[in-house]
């Protein structure tokens, strides 16, 4: 039997077409891989998420709020945004220690990224709005930054971010002959650490001392308003609690005193007082006293002097003029000469040679500086010193009963330096 060649070729081509699938590449076509669509919850979160902080380390999965399924996400920042949004949602639905642990785990991952240590706080909050929903408090201390959650009862930790300089010796080629020379290269290394804070403490400020050898946190205890201070030193690369920093400070100044602590450079300024009066109402903040703790060689020390040498000197010279009977000179310091009757009423003009003490108080908020003259008698004198036409002057005087807190503070402060002679005393004595 003879089969025509044309029919044989047709049957062979048909067999090949039936048995072998056609390859798209053979025709120059490109087939896109089939990608499983993400659940609607992930799509919504991903579309709503803002661009994350640039440079954050990769994270490739996020967990859906409905199914708990891990879904691939190309943008690592979006993955963390989704994870934080879901964790915050679960915490709000059932606020307890278990749900907060889920939030805290994501927050630590976000704030531990080197990029977030270097990025401004505003950029981080914009990228991760869930942090603002939790009422995060960002404390920008000098050289450090603390993230706290004062509105979350379950939060007992804060996150400390800081950058440290590391010096290394490297070999670099120099000159035409590329001679290898040792050079010192200084690089900035970001650091993150979790710090445990006592329950009931609200952080107010943080300061990393110049040189990075000491870290001090300040705050207040809820309810009582007492000042809370905690110092840290670096031990084997970690910040560790230490009491050495306040070793020379009387304990009552750092414990159970109502007031506020703030920083002036490396120095710590305590505005203490303002305890509840006999009526049960808090006293105004201007009734407190200002104590400066100077930071010297890694320790705080007491100093009775203030930084406002101008107004402090005016207060001293006015008091000395009244005590020594130089009333014309005393009137020259007053904005209203009728105020002179107030110190005369308490007998200050008859107290020459008697001891006295001037202690700085909290400023009244009117642009003036307030001082208490402690006479150690029946009455003290409160003085407000301010500028009038560019010149320092005594603007107001008040009579006040002795203050036990002031007496306690004076007992702790170092002795005042020798008083300066009031202006014009020599001419008056001639």
HUHUVEN-V288994 format. One record per pair of residues at least 4 apart in sequence whose ideal C-beta (glycine too) atoms are under 6 Angstrom apart, sorted by the first residue. I is the first residue (numbers start at 1). GAP is how many residues later the second one is. Records with the same first field share a line. If there is no record, write none. Layout:
I=GAP ; GAP
This chain:
3=4 ; 5
16=4
24=5 ; 7
38=4 ; 5 ; 33
39=25
41=23 ; 24 ; 25
42=4 ; 22 ; 29
45=37 ; 40
46=32
49=29 ; 32
50=77
52=4 ; 25 ; 75
53=62 ; 63 ; 66 ; 70 ; 71 ; 74
55=60
56=20 ; 21 ; 57 ; 59
57=56
58=18
59=17 ; 20 ; 21
61=9
62=11 ; 17 ; 20 ; 21
63=7
64=5
65=21
73=5 ; 6
80=30
83=23
84=22 ; 44 ; 46
85=45
87=15 ; 16 ; 19
88=42 ; 45
90=9
91=4 ; 8 ; 9 ; 12
94=5
97=57
100=4 ; 54
108=4
110=18
111=5 ; 36 ; 48
112=80
114=76
115=4
116=8
117=44 ; 73
119=4 ; 5
121=17
125=6 ; 7
131=5
134=15
135=16
136=13
137=11 ; 13
138=9
139=7 ; 64 ; 67
140=5
141=65 ; 66 ; 67
142=65
143=65
144=18 ; 62 ; 64
145=16
146=12 ; 14 ; 60
147=12
148=10 ; 55
149=6
150=52
157=37 ; 39
158=37 ; 39
160=33 ; 35
161=31
162=29
163=25 ; 27
164=25 ; 27
165=21 ; 23
166=21 ; 23
167=17 ; 19
168=17
169=13 ; 15
170=13 ; 15
171=9
172=11
173=5 ; 7
174=5 ; 7
175=4
193=46
197=4
200=21 ; 22
201=18 ; 20 ; 27
202=17 ; 18
203=16
204=14 ; 15
205=13
206=11
207=9 ; 56
208=4 ; 7
209=5 ; 57
210=56
213=85
214=31 ; 84
215=17 ; 24
216=15
217=13
218=11 ; 43
219=9
220=5
221=5 ; 7
225=33
226=30 ; 32
227=30 ; 32 ; 34
229=25
231=11 ; 14
232=7 ; 9
233=9
235=5
245=54 ; 55
246=8 ; 54
248=53
249=4 ; 5 ; 51
250=162
251=4
257=15
258=16 ; 17
259=12 ; 13 ; 29
260=11
261=9
262=7
264=5
266=29
267=25 ; 27 ; 28
268=25 ; 32
269=23
270=21
271=17 ; 19 ; 91
272=16 ; 17
273=14 ; 15 ; 16 ; 132
274=9 ; 11 ; 13 ; 14
276=4 ; 6
277=4 ; 6
283=4
285=77
286=76 ; 78
288=74
289=70 ; 72 ; 120
290=70 ; 72
292=11
293=7
294=7 ; 9
295=5
296=5
302=111
304=109 ; 110 ; 112
306=6 ; 54
308=4 ; 61
309=4
310=82
311=58 ; 74 ; 81
314=71 ; 78
315=43 ; 56 ; 68 ; 70
317=105
318=12 ; 15 ; 76
319=54
320=4 ; 102
321=5 ; 8 ; 9 ; 101
322=8 ; 21 ; 26 ; 27
323=28 ; 29
324=28
326=102
329=95
331=6 ; 9
333=61
334=5 ; 60
335=53 ; 58 ; 60
339=58
342=55
343=5 ; 38
344=5
346=33
356=19
357=17 ; 53
358=13 ; 15
359=13 ; 47
360=11
361=9 ; 11
363=6 ; 7
364=4 ; 6
367=19
368=16 ; 18 ; 27
369=16
370=14
371=12
372=8 ; 10 ; 34
373=7 ; 8
374=6
375=5
379=20
380=20 ; 22
382=16 ; 18
383=11 ; 14
384=11 ; 12
385=9
386=9
387=5
388=5
421=4
424=4
